[in-house]
Amino acid sequence: MSETVTLIGLPDTQLADVVPPAPNARGETCLVRIHPPEVSDSLLRLTKDCTRIGRDSSCEIAVHDDYISRDHVHIEREGDQFVLYDCGSLNGTFVNDVRVKTHNLVPGDHIRVGNHIFKFLSTDHVEAQYHEAVYEMMTVDGLTGARNKRYFEDAFAREVLRAQRHWRPIALLLMDVDHFKDINDTYGHLAGDEVLKKLCTRICSRIRGEDLFARFGGEEFTLALAEAPLKQSVRVAHDIARLVAAEPFQTAKGKVSVTISIGVGFANGQGPMSVNELIDQADENLYKAKRDGRNCVRY
């Protein structure tokens, strides 16, 4: 009978009981599907000398995704090594965000085909690696590497309580990519995904390590700034907007120019505040930014 393990370190309101791989999973090699997060069959054991991933139902790992070829990629066992071979797919295979034709897999590698991302787990300590991957799925957005909405909501609630208890200011920035549907329609969803990933990297180059940055959903992102006065928070928002618009993002489909709209919510810490009030305030200001022509900050 399998043991239920509680992942320590999850946000208090999101502690999750996760059933680990069966004991005979030791000594096996696996993939864990970490994106999209709603896919349930996340643990995929590599039990054959050749595991095929593709859209065709005959593949060992059949993935229903229009951006994946019918026979997209093979993972072949060669002695103690697992080697990935792209099968001439139209949209390519990426390992750790680099397009590859062949790649010797190592534990922790992220394999992206179409809109799906898998994490490669080695034969040693599969169970521990599996729980690390599950924790990652529950706290990190698989596509962009930013924190996900579930993690953000819990962590932000704690930050608001802390700000209220110590009478300190807190700001919330809601950011939305302008006309993102047009980007997807013009360049394709995979290029749109590249834009979102590189957008996060660019934003993270401007913020502090202790700032709480997350993907809030789709093309919307959020940033919580603890102990930041309003003037400083607005300056950060303007800096981010300028940084995003400064130069186009390079994608497999060419350069894509991007702008974002930002709404700022703020509480000075001198009176009552709530998570919902701050989110509503930032959301209202985000819509003001959109109504005022986008590519701007409103507070």
N, C-alpha and C positions, 0 to 999 in steps of 0.2 A: 504494500500500500504506500502511495507516495506521501511524502511529508509536506505540510503547508508551511511556507516560510514567509515571515513578515519582513519587508524591505525596510531596514532602518535608515532614517535620513530623509524620507519623504515628508512633505509638508504635513503638519499635524492633522489637517482635515482630509488628507488624501492618503493615509496609510492604507496599503493594499496588500491583501493576502494573495500570493502568487504560487501556483503549483509548479514546482520545478520539473525538469525532465525526469523521466523514469530512471531508476538506478542503472539500467542497462545502457543509458545514454552515455555513460562514461566510456571513453575510448572511441567515441564517434565524432564525426565532424558535422557541423550544422551551419545553416544560415538562419538568421533571425530577421524577419521583415519588420523594419522600423518605420517605414513610410509607404503608403498612407497608414495612419495610426488606427483607422477603424477596421483594418483587415484582421480577422480573428486567428487564422491559422499561421501564427507568427513563427513558430519553430519548425524548421524544415531540415530534416536529416539528410546528409549526403551519403547514401548507402551503396551507390553503384559506382563503377569505374568511370562512368560518364553520366553526368546529370545535365539535362538540357533544360534551358529556360526559354520560353517563348509563348507566343499567342496560340499555337496549335495545341489542341487537346491531347495529342499524343506525347507532349513534353512531360518530363517528370515534374517540373514546376510550371504549370500552365497559368499564364497571367493574362487576364482580360484587360488589355490596354492597347488602344489603337496606335500608340507610339512605339510599341514593341513588335518586332518582326515575328513571323510564324515560328522560325527557328533562330532565336536571337543570339544566344551565347551558350557555350558548353563549359562545364567545370569538370576537368578530368583528373583522376587520381594517377599520379606518376610516381610510384614508390611511396615515400612518405610525404610527398609534396602534392598539393592541389594546384592545378594550373588552369587559369581562365582563358578561353579562346572566344573572341568575337567572331560570329559567323557571317561577316559582311553585312551587318545590320545597317539599315538606312539611317537611323538616328544615333547609332553608336552605343558603346558600353563604356562606362566611366568607373574608375576605381579611385576613390579619394579625390573625386572631382577632376581627374585627368583622363582624357579619352585614351583607351588602350585597344590594341589588337590582341595582345596576349599579356598575361601577367601572372607571376608566381604569387599566389595568395599567402598572406600572413595574418595571424589573429588580429582582429579589430578592423580589417579592411572594410570600407564601405563600398558596395557595388551598386551602381545606379543604372537601371535599364528603364527607359521610358519614364513614367511617373513613379516608379517603385524603387525603393532603396533597401538593400539587404546588408546585414553585418555578418562577416565571416568569423566563425568561432572555431578554434583549433581543437585537437583531440585532448589536450591537457586542460583540466579544470573547466570543462564545458559548463558544468552546473553553475559555478561562480560567474563565469562570463555571461551565461544566460540571464542571471539576475541583474548583472550590470546593464545588459542590453534592455531589459524590461524597465529598470529604473530610468534609463535614458529615454525610452519611449514615453514614460509617464511625465517627464519633466522638460524634455527638449523637443523642439519642433524638428522632425526628421529631415525636412528639406533644407532649412536655412541654418540650423544650428543654434538659433536663438531659443530662449526659454519659451515654453508653450503657454497657452492661455490658462490651462489648469494650474500650472505652477504659479503663474503670475498672480492670479486672483487670490490665492492663499497668502503668498508672500507680500502682496500689496496691502492686504487687510492687516497684516502684522505691522507693516510700516506705518499705516495710518494710526493704529492704536498707539504705537510708540511715539509718533509725532504729537498726538493729543495728550499723552501722559506727560511729556516733557515740554509741552508748549513750544514746539518747534515747527517751522514751516515745512510744507511738502507740496511738490508739484507733480502733475501728471500730464504727459504729452501724448496725444493720440495723433498718429501719422497715417496718411492714406496716399498710396501711389496714384498720381493723377492719370486718368484715362487708361487704366491698366488693361481693360478689355480690348482697347484698340491695339495695345502692344501684343497681346495674345493673338488677336485676329490677323495682325500684319506679319508677325515674325514666328508665330506658333507657340504652343504652350511650353515646350521645352526651353525655348529662348526666354519666355516669361519666367520660368523657374530660375534660369541663370541670373536674370535681373534681380529677382528677390534675394538670392543668395549673396550676390555681390553688393546689393544695397545694404544688407545687414553688416557685411564686412566694413563697408565705408562708414556706416553710422557708428559702429563700435570703435572706429579709430578716433572718434571725437569724444566719446563718453568715458566716465570713470569706471574702473573695475567694479566698484561697489554699487553703481547704478543698476537698476532693475529694468532690463530690456527684454521684450518678448514679442512674438508674433501673436497678434490678437485674433487673427482670422483672415484668410484670403490675402489681400494686399494691404491689410491694416496692421500697424505695429504700435506698440505702446512703450513709453519710457517713464519710470517713476524716479524722481529726483528728491531724495531725502535731505532735509536741512538746507534746501536751496531757496533763497529769497526770490521773489517774483522777477526782479530785474535780471538776476543770473539765469533763471529758468527760461525766460524769453530769449536771452542772448544765446543759450544753448540751442533753442529751437531754430532761431535764425541761422546759426552756424551749420546745423544739420541740413536745413533746406538748401543753403548755398553750396554745401559740400556735395549733396546729391546731384544738383543741377550743374555743377562745375564742368564735368566732362562726361561724355556718353559711356555707357557700359558696353564692354566688348563681349559679344556672345558668338556662338557658332553660326548664327545667321547674320552677323555683322554688328555694327555699332548701334546702340539703342539709347536715345536721349530720354532722360527721365526727370520728372519733377515730383515733388510731394507737397501736400497740404498738411498743416499742423494746427491742431487746436490745443490750447493749454488750459488745464484746470489747476486751481491754486487754493490752498488754505494756509493762513498765516500762523496757525497754531494757537491763536488767542481765544478761540471759541470752539463750539461744537463742530465736528466734521464727521462725514461718513464716507465710506468707499463709494457708495452709489452716487452721492452728491458730487464727488470729485469726477467720477466717470461721466456723469450727465453734463457737468460743466464743460469738461474737455470735449465731449461729443458735440455739444451745442456750438462751441467755438470752431470745431473742425468743419461743421456745416457752413458756418459763416465764411470760413476760408474758401470753401468750394463755391459759395454763392458770389464771393468777391473776385472770382476769376482763377482760383487755384494758384499753386506755387507761391503760397504766402503763409504767414503765421497770424493767428488771431487769438486773443486772450482777454 
